[in-house]
């Protein structure tokens, strides 16, 4: 049998200016709604505020072609457009973005099932999967309130009795179903946003831990700011621990890419770094093991991470430095201007080259110093309206000036991040993490 051609009809307006009293479940007006309607004077010569007209998709098995939808009117006084599909295949073709509501005959058989199948709501469940963002009104036989209530429990916004439809009731039911669906969608998005925020906060606690520096005379400060497009979640991470021999170990890293997967990988790398450091590993042996962790845990072979590690001797005068594709730290001392530590022997980022090596450089710090570790978000911000980046040279000049102004610790980091954002003309597109260690005799 050939598939009937879907029909579309515009229904003339039959009412205007009706009080919008919500119908009770089952299509019957509450007593309060009836009183409100009776107390509301009918408008003469006026019309409701104009707005987008509603489109209804009617899904009903009606071989005889007799319409079951009476005359309808939207709140703006415009006819509600009605499209009719006789089966779910037609409904899929007619379900365009301008459809706000679906009126579904529950007697319609679901695909692949007979009309007397075990699941009486199979067709409704299929429509809810087909149109998860649309309001759905279930149409059932008069007196079958139990089936209608079950349809609402499954996911429909309301149910109506087929033999009791009239234009006023159905127009209002459509409008309220659409509004209820919008409200439900807004509540769902809000709940999903809260869950994502909680997950992000948990990830960030893993990325940005409390340092373990008990017994050390070094002062610690850190600053972290996620990029504009990731209000809560970033891929930068850092850590600082003191081992039993008095050595202070610090690290900062950045997983390429952005999002929860990259952040989770950053958490794994940070925890692995802390565990391996407390177990006595450092330098090339430590980074090689971290690369193995990354290779086993990353979701894609193109994912890599940059890393900077320093181990500061117990007397605080010397440090070992390892760089894995990461910017070199900045060292400031009273006897010389702030400058970058040597980076000629910078090794590759973790995850790029199997069997790579990361030389450990010995650096003299002196007796009084400040050592700043940072991620590339601090140096990749733009300067002014052009495409010029701040870069390492610009950052060094900025920090030198701030040191000369007497800024130290949290104040220095706060001023540095603020100035970088100001030079960029607003929020930075990349995450920024900065760690500062100070030694004052």
VOVEX-346797 format. One record per residue (C-alpha): x, z, y; residue number from 1; residue in one letter. Coordinates in steps of 0.1 Angstrom, whole numbers. Layout:
// residues N
[site [X; Z; Y]; NUM; 'A']
...
END
This chain:
// residues 441
[site [0; 0; 0]; 1; 'X']
[site [14; -9; 34]; 2; 'X']
[site [24; 21; 56]; 3; 'X']
[site [-2; 24; 85]; 4; 'X']
[site [11; 18; 120]; 5; 'X']
[site [14; 51; 139]; 6; 'X']
[site [-11; 53; 167]; 7; 'X']
[site [-6; 68; 202]; 8; 'X']
[site [-34; 76; 225]; 9; 'X']
[site [-38; 93; 259]; 10; 'X']
[site [-68; 117; 260]; 11; 'X']
[site [-88; 119; 292]; 12; 'X']
[site [-88; 152; 311]; 13; 'X']
[site [-117; 175; 305]; 14; 'X']
[site [-106; 207; 323]; 15; 'X']
[site [-85; 218; 352]; 16; 'X']
[site [-76; 250; 369]; 17; 'X']
[site [-84; 272; 338]; 18; 'X']
[site [-70; 307; 337]; 19; 'X']
[site [-41; 307; 313]; 20; 'X']
[site [-54; 334; 290]; 21; 'X']
[site [-34; 335; 257]; 22; 'X']
[site [-54; 327; 225]; 23; 'X']
[site [-53; 352; 197]; 24; 'X']
[site [-38; 341; 164]; 25; 'X']
[site [-63; 319; 146]; 26; 'X']
[site [-74; 301; 178]; 27; 'X']
[site [-99; 327; 189]; 28; 'X']
[site [-97; 340; 225]; 29; 'X']
[site [-93; 377; 230]; 30; 'X']
[site [-120; 396; 249]; 31; 'X']
[site [-96; 401; 277]; 32; 'X']
[site [-89; 364; 279]; 33; 'X']
[site [-126; 356; 280]; 34; 'X']
[site [-132; 381; 308]; 35; 'X']
[site [-102; 366; 328]; 36; 'X']
[site [-116; 331; 323]; 37; 'X']
[site [-151; 341; 334]; 38; 'X']
[site [-137; 359; 365]; 39; 'X']
[site [-116; 330; 376]; 40; 'X']
[site [-134; 305; 400]; 41; 'X']
[site [-131; 269; 390]; 42; 'X']
[site [-111; 248; 414]; 43; 'X']
[site [-129; 220; 433]; 44; 'X']
[site [-109; 192; 448]; 45; 'X']
[site [-76; 208; 439]; 46; 'X']
[site [-52; 204; 411]; 47; 'X']
[site [-25; 225; 393]; 48; 'X']
[site [11; 222; 404]; 49; 'X']
[site [26; 190; 392]; 50; 'X']
[site [51; 192; 363]; 51; 'X']
[site [62; 173; 333]; 52; 'X']
[site [34; 162; 311]; 53; 'X']
[site [32; 174; 275]; 54; 'X']
[site [35; 152; 244]; 55; 'X']
[site [19; 163; 211]; 56; 'X']
[site [28; 149; 177]; 57; 'X']
[site [-1; 152; 153]; 58; 'X']
[site [8; 150; 117]; 59; 'X']
[site [-23; 146; 96]; 60; 'X']
[site [-33; 126; 65]; 61; 'X']
[site [-64; 108; 78]; 62; 'X']
[site [-69; 75; 60]; 63; 'X']
[site [-103; 70; 76]; 64; 'X']
[site [-87; 71; 110]; 65; 'X']
[site [-112; 96; 124]; 66; 'X']
[site [-96; 116; 152]; 67; 'X']
[site [-95; 154; 147]; 68; 'X']
[site [-79; 161; 181]; 69; 'X']
[site [-104; 165; 210]; 70; 'X']
[site [-98; 158; 247]; 71; 'X']
[site [-67; 176; 260]; 72; 'X']
[site [-53; 185; 295]; 73; 'X']
[site [-20; 199; 305]; 74; 'X']
[site [-15; 226; 333]; 75; 'X']
[site [-8; 199; 359]; 76; 'X']
[site [-42; 182; 352]; 77; 'X']
[site [-26; 153; 333]; 78; 'X']
[site [-38; 141; 299]; 79; 'X']
[site [-17; 154; 271]; 80; 'X']
[site [-1; 125; 253]; 81; 'X']
[site [-9; 124; 215]; 82; 'X']
[site [11; 106; 189]; 83; 'X']
[site [-2; 105; 153]; 84; 'X']
[site [18; 103; 121]; 85; 'X']
[site [1; 101; 87]; 86; 'X']
[site [32; 113; 68]; 87; 'X']
[site [65; 130; 74]; 88; 'X']
[site [84; 97; 73]; 89; 'X']
[site [64; 85; 103]; 90; 'X']
[site [68; 119; 119]; 91; 'X']
[site [106; 116; 117]; 92; 'X']
[site [105; 83; 136]; 93; 'X']
[site [81; 96; 163]; 94; 'X']
[site [99; 129; 168]; 95; 'X']
[site [117; 120; 200]; 96; 'X']
[site [131; 143; 227]; 97; 'X']
[site [99; 141; 248]; 98; 'X']
[site [77; 157; 221]; 99; 'X']
[site [72; 194; 229]; 100; 'X']
[site [47; 204; 202]; 101; 'X']
[site [37; 195; 167]; 102; 'X']
[site [2; 199; 153]; 103; 'X']
[site [6; 199; 115]; 104; 'X']
[site [-22; 197; 90]; 105; 'X']
[site [-12; 221; 62]; 106; 'X']
[site [-32; 200; 37]; 107; 'X']
[site [-7; 172; 40]; 108; 'X']
[site [14; 169; 8]; 109; 'X']
[site [51; 176; 12]; 110; 'X']
[site [76; 148; 1]; 111; 'X']
[site [80; 147; -36]; 112; 'X']
[site [52; 172; -43]; 113; 'X']
[site [15; 168; -52]; 114; 'X']
[site [-11; 184; -30]; 115; 'X']
[site [-17; 211; -55]; 116; 'X']
[site [20; 221; -57]; 117; 'X']
[site [30; 258; -61]; 118; 'X']
[site [42; 261; -25]; 119; 'X']
[site [13; 257; -2]; 120; 'X']
[site [35; 258; 28]; 121; 'X']
[site [62; 233; 16]; 122; 'X']
[site [51; 207; 42]; 123; 'X']
[site [54; 233; 70]; 124; 'X']
[site [89; 243; 58]; 125; 'X']
[site [99; 207; 57]; 126; 'X']
[site [87; 201; 93]; 127; 'X']
[site [105; 233; 105]; 128; 'X']
[site [137; 219; 91]; 129; 'X']
[site [130; 185; 106]; 130; 'X']
[site [122; 199; 140]; 131; 'X']
[site [139; 233; 145]; 132; 'X']
[site [136; 231; 183]; 133; 'X']
[site [99; 222; 185]; 134; 'X']
[site [69; 244; 188]; 135; 'X']
[site [46; 240; 157]; 136; 'X']
[site [9; 247; 154]; 137; 'X']
[site [-5; 249; 119]; 138; 'X']
[site [-39; 234; 112]; 139; 'X']
[site [-58; 248; 83]; 140; 'X']
[site [-94; 249; 69]; 141; 'X']
[site [-119; 272; 85]; 142; 'X']
[site [-119; 307; 70]; 143; 'X']
[site [-84; 303; 55]; 144; 'X']
[site [-69; 328; 78]; 145; 'X']
[site [-45; 342; 52]; 146; 'X']
[site [-28; 308; 48]; 147; 'X']
[site [-26; 305; 86]; 148; 'X']
[site [-11; 339; 90]; 149; 'X']
[site [15; 331; 63]; 150; 'X']
[site [23; 299; 83]; 151; 'X']
[site [31; 320; 113]; 152; 'X']
[site [52; 343; 93]; 153; 'X']
[site [72; 313; 79]; 154; 'X']
[site [79; 300; 114]; 155; 'X']
[site [48; 283; 131]; 156; 'X']
[site [40; 295; 166]; 157; 'X']
[site [2; 298; 158]; 158; 'X']
[site [-25; 285; 135]; 159; 'X']
[site [-59; 269; 143]; 160; 'X']
[site [-90; 262; 122]; 161; 'X']
[site [-96; 225; 118]; 162; 'X']
[site [-134; 227; 122]; 163; 'X']
[site [-133; 249; 153]; 164; 'X']
[site [-111; 228; 176]; 165; 'X']
[site [-122; 220; 211]; 166; 'X']
[site [-102; 207; 241]; 167; 'X']
[site [-100; 240; 260]; 168; 'X']
[site [-88; 260; 230]; 169; 'X']
[site [-63; 234; 218]; 170; 'X']
[site [-49; 226; 252]; 171; 'X']
[site [-42; 263; 258]; 172; 'X']
[site [-28; 268; 223]; 173; 'X']
[site [-4; 239; 228]; 174; 'X']
[site [8; 253; 262]; 175; 'X']
[site [13; 288; 248]; 176; 'X']
[site [30; 276; 217]; 177; 'X']
[site [55; 256; 238]; 178; 'X']
[site [62; 287; 259]; 179; 'X']
[site [66; 310; 229]; 180; 'X']
[site [90; 285; 213]; 181; 'X']
[site [111; 284; 245]; 182; 'X']
[site [111; 322; 247]; 183; 'X']
[site [121; 325; 210]; 184; 'X']
[site [149; 299; 215]; 185; 'X']
[site [161; 318; 246]; 186; 'X']
[site [161; 351; 227]; 187; 'X']
[site [180; 335; 198]; 188; 'X']
[site [206; 321; 221]; 189; 'X']
[site [210; 355; 237]; 190; 'X']
[site [214; 372; 204]; 191; 'X']
[site [239; 345; 192]; 192; 'X']
[site [258; 350; 224]; 193; 'X']
[site [260; 388; 219]; 194; 'X']
[site [273; 382; 183]; 195; 'X']
[site [299; 358; 195]; 196; 'X']
[site [310; 382; 223]; 197; 'X']
[site [313; 410; 197]; 198; 'X']
[site [334; 388; 174]; 199; 'X']
[site [355; 377; 203]; 200; 'X']
[site [362; 412; 214]; 201; 'X']
[site [372; 421; 178]; 202; 'X']
[site [395; 392; 177]; 203; 'X']
[site [410; 400; 211]; 204; 'X']
[site [417; 436; 200]; 205; 'X']
[site [437; 420; 171]; 206; 'X']
[site [455; 397; 195]; 207; 'X']
[site [463; 424; 221]; 208; 'X']
[site [471; 456; 203]; 209; 'X']
[site [483; 490; 216]; 210; 'X']
[site [521; 490; 216]; 211; 'X']
[site [540; 514; 193]; 212; 'X']
[site [567; 528; 216]; 213; 'X']
[site [566; 565; 209]; 214; 'X']
[site [601; 580; 216]; 215; 'X']
[site [612; 550; 237]; 216; 'X']
[site [622; 554; 274]; 217; 'X']
[site [611; 518; 281]; 218; 'X']
[site [580; 513; 302]; 219; 'X']
[site [554; 488; 290]; 220; 'X']
[site [529; 467; 309]; 221; 'X']
[site [508; 437; 298]; 222; 'X']
[site [483; 414; 314]; 223; 'X']
[site [459; 389; 297]; 224; 'X']
[site [435; 365; 311]; 225; 'X']
[site [416; 339; 290]; 226; 'X']
[site [412; 303; 303]; 227; 'X']
[site [381; 292; 322]; 228; 'X']
[site [365; 274; 292]; 229; 'X']
[site [368; 304; 270]; 230; 'X']
[site [353; 334; 288]; 231; 'X']
[site [363; 359; 262]; 232; 'X']
[site [384; 343; 235]; 233; 'X']
[site [420; 330; 237]; 234; 'X']
[site [448; 320; 213]; 235; 'X']
[site [476; 340; 230]; 236; 'X']
[site [489; 371; 214]; 237; 'X']
[site [516; 398; 218]; 238; 'X']
[site [530; 430; 203]; 239; 'X']
[site [556; 456; 208]; 240; 'X']
[site [569; 482; 183]; 241; 'X']
[site [598; 507; 180]; 242; 'X']
[site [615; 509; 146]; 243; 'X']
[site [630; 542; 133]; 244; 'X']
[site [665; 532; 143]; 245; 'X']
[site [654; 532; 180]; 246; 'X']
[site [653; 494; 184]; 247; 'X']
[site [624; 481; 205]; 248; 'X']
[site [610; 448; 193]; 249; 'X']
[site [587; 427; 214]; 250; 'X']
[site [570; 393; 209]; 251; 'X']
[site [546; 370; 225]; 252; 'X']
[site [531; 338; 210]; 253; 'X']
[site [506; 310; 214]; 254; 'X']
[site [486; 291; 187]; 255; 'X']
[site [479; 255; 197]; 256; 'X']
[site [443; 248; 203]; 257; 'X']
[site [415; 271; 213]; 258; 'X']
[site [386; 288; 195]; 259; 'X']
[site [379; 314; 169]; 260; 'X']
[site [399; 297; 141]; 261; 'X']
[site [431; 296; 163]; 262; 'X']
[site [425; 331; 176]; 263; 'X']
[site [421; 344; 140]; 264; 'X']
[site [454; 327; 131]; 265; 'X']
[site [470; 344; 160]; 266; 'X']
[site [457; 378; 148]; 267; 'X']
[site [472; 371; 114]; 268; 'X']
[site [506; 361; 128]; 269; 'X']
[site [507; 392; 151]; 270; 'X']
[site [499; 416; 122]; 271; 'X']
[site [524; 398; 100]; 272; 'X']
[site [550; 401; 127]; 273; 'X']
[site [544; 438; 131]; 274; 'X']
[site [545; 445; 93]; 275; 'X']
[site [577; 424; 88]; 276; 'X']
[site [594; 440; 118]; 277; 'X']
[site [586; 475; 106]; 278; 'X']
[site [599; 465; 72]; 279; 'X']
[site [633; 457; 88]; 280; 'X']
[site [632; 419; 93]; 281; 'X']
[site [643; 402; 125]; 282; 'X']
[site [657; 369; 139]; 283; 'X']
[site [657; 338; 117]; 284; 'X']
[site [646; 357; 86]; 285; 'X']
[site [615; 370; 104]; 286; 'X']
[site [605; 337; 119]; 287; 'X']
[site [610; 318; 87]; 288; 'X']
[site [586; 342; 69]; 289; 'X']
[site [561; 339; 98]; 290; 'X']
[site [562; 301; 94]; 291; 'X']
[site [553; 305; 57]; 292; 'X']
[site [523; 327; 67]; 293; 'X']
[site [512; 300; 92]; 294; 'X']
[site [515; 272; 67]; 295; 'X']
[site [494; 290; 42]; 296; 'X']
[site [467; 303; 67]; 297; 'X']
[site [462; 273; 91]; 298; 'X']
[site [432; 251; 86]; 299; 'X']
[site [450; 219; 96]; 300; 'X']
[site [486; 208; 90]; 301; 'X']
[site [488; 199; 127]; 302; 'X']
[site [483; 235; 138]; 303; 'X']
[site [515; 251; 151]; 304; 'X']
[site [524; 282; 171]; 305; 'X']
[site [551; 290; 197]; 306; 'X']
[site [568; 324; 196]; 307; 'X']
[site [593; 344; 216]; 308; 'X']
[site [609; 376; 200]; 309; 'X']
[site [633; 401; 215]; 310; 'X']
[site [649; 431; 199]; 311; 'X']
[site [664; 456; 223]; 312; 'X']
[site [692; 478; 212]; 313; 'X']
[site [686; 516; 211]; 314; 'X']
[site [708; 522; 242]; 315; 'X']
[site [688; 495; 261]; 316; 'X']
[site [719; 475; 272]; 317; 'X']
[site [716; 445; 248]; 318; 'X']
[site [689; 423; 233]; 319; 'X']
[site [687; 397; 206]; 320; 'X']
[site [665; 367; 215]; 321; 'X']
[site [648; 341; 193]; 322; 'X']
[site [627; 312; 207]; 323; 'X']
[site [604; 291; 186]; 324; 'X']
[site [593; 263; 210]; 325; 'X']
[site [584; 290; 235]; 326; 'X']
[site [594; 295; 272]; 327; 'X']
[site [624; 317; 277]; 328; 'X']
[site [618; 353; 291]; 329; 'X']
[site [626; 362; 327]; 330; 'X']
[site [652; 390; 334]; 331; 'X']
[site [654; 408; 367]; 332; 'X']
[site [681; 433; 377]; 333; 'X']
[site [689; 451; 410]; 334; 'X']
[site [723; 434; 411]; 335; 'X']
[site [711; 398; 407]; 336; 'X']
[site [680; 377; 413]; 337; 'X']
[site [654; 372; 386]; 338; 'X']
[site [664; 344; 363]; 339; 'X']
[site [655; 329; 329]; 340; 'X']
[site [674; 340; 298]; 341; 'X']
[site [694; 312; 281]; 342; 'X']
[site [672; 288; 261]; 343; 'X']
[site [698; 262; 250]; 344; 'X']
[site [693; 272; 213]; 345; 'X']
[site [655; 271; 214]; 346; 'X']
[site [643; 264; 179]; 347; 'X']
[site [611; 244; 170]; 348; 'X']
[site [576; 258; 171]; 349; 'X']
[site [564; 275; 139]; 350; 'X']
[site [547; 250; 116]; 351; 'X']
[site [564; 218; 128]; 352; 'X']
[site [596; 215; 106]; 353; 'X']
[site [598; 228; 71]; 354; 'X']
[site [630; 247; 65]; 355; 'X']
[site [637; 251; 103]; 356; 'X']
[site [662; 276; 116]; 357; 'X']
[site [660; 298; 147]; 358; 'X']
[site [693; 311; 161]; 359; 'X']
[site [694; 346; 174]; 360; 'X']
[site [712; 348; 208]; 361; 'X']
[site [728; 380; 220]; 362; 'X']
[site [720; 388; 257]; 363; 'X']
[site [734; 415; 279]; 364; 'X']
[site [707; 433; 299]; 365; 'X']
[site [726; 460; 318]; 366; 'X']
[site [715; 495; 326]; 367; 'X']
[site [685; 488; 348]; 368; 'X']
[site [663; 458; 343]; 369; 'X']
[site [629; 443; 339]; 370; 'X']
[site [622; 417; 311]; 371; 'X']
[site [591; 396; 313]; 372; 'X']
[site [577; 376; 284]; 373; 'X']
[site [548; 351; 291]; 374; 'X']
[site [529; 322; 277]; 375; 'X']
[site [528; 287; 292]; 376; 'X']
[site [495; 293; 309]; 377; 'X']
[site [515; 311; 336]; 378; 'X']
[site [536; 281; 344]; 379; 'X']
[site [512; 252; 337]; 380; 'X']
[site [488; 259; 366]; 381; 'X']
[site [486; 233; 393]; 382; 'X']
[site [500; 238; 428]; 383; 'X']
[site [476; 226; 456]; 384; 'X']
[site [454; 196; 453]; 385; 'X']
[site [479; 173; 436]; 386; 'X']
[site [490; 171; 400]; 387; 'X']
[site [522; 191; 405]; 388; 'X']
[site [526; 221; 381]; 389; 'X']
[site [541; 255; 391]; 390; 'X']
[site [567; 252; 363]; 391; 'X']
[site [594; 276; 353]; 392; 'X']
[site [613; 272; 386]; 393; 'X']
[site [582; 279; 407]; 394; 'X']
[site [575; 310; 386]; 395; 'X']
[site [610; 323; 390]; 396; 'X']
[site [609; 319; 428]; 397; 'X']
[site [575; 336; 428]; 398; 'X']
[site [586; 366; 407]; 399; 'X']
[site [619; 369; 427]; 400; 'X']
[site [598; 373; 459]; 401; 'X']
[site [575; 398; 443]; 402; 'X']
[site [604; 419; 431]; 403; 'X']
[site [619; 418; 466]; 404; 'X']
[site [586; 431; 479]; 405; 'X']
[site [589; 461; 456]; 406; 'X']
[site [563; 452; 430]; 407; 'X']
[site [569; 466; 395]; 408; 'X']
[site [549; 471; 362]; 409; 'X']
[site [512; 465; 363]; 410; 'X']
[site [513; 457; 400]; 411; 'X']
[site [538; 429; 395]; 412; 'X']
[site [518; 413; 366]; 413; 'X']
[site [485; 416; 385]; 414; 'X']
[site [501; 400; 416]; 415; 'X']
[site [517; 372; 395]; 416; 'X']
[site [485; 362; 377]; 417; 'X']
[site [465; 364; 409]; 418; 'X']
[site [490; 342; 428]; 419; 'X']
[site [491; 316; 400]; 420; 'X']
[site [453; 314; 400]; 421; 'X']
[site [453; 311; 438]; 422; 'X']
[site [478; 283; 437]; 423; 'X']
[site [457; 265; 411]; 424; 'X']
[site [427; 267; 433]; 425; 'X']
[site [406; 287; 408]; 426; 'X']
[site [406; 298; 372]; 427; 'X']
[site [433; 284; 350]; 428; 'X']
[site [424; 261; 321]; 429; 'X']
[site [448; 278; 297]; 430; 'X']
[site [451; 314; 286]; 431; 'X']
[site [477; 336; 302]; 432; 'X']
[site [494; 365; 285]; 433; 'X']
[site [523; 384; 301]; 434; 'X']
[site [543; 414; 288]; 435; 'X']
[site [567; 434; 310]; 436; 'X']
[site [593; 459; 297]; 437; 'X']
[site [612; 480; 323]; 438; 'X']
[site [643; 502; 319]; 439; 'X']
[site [650; 526; 346]; 440; 'X']
[site [679; 551; 339]; 441; 'X']
END
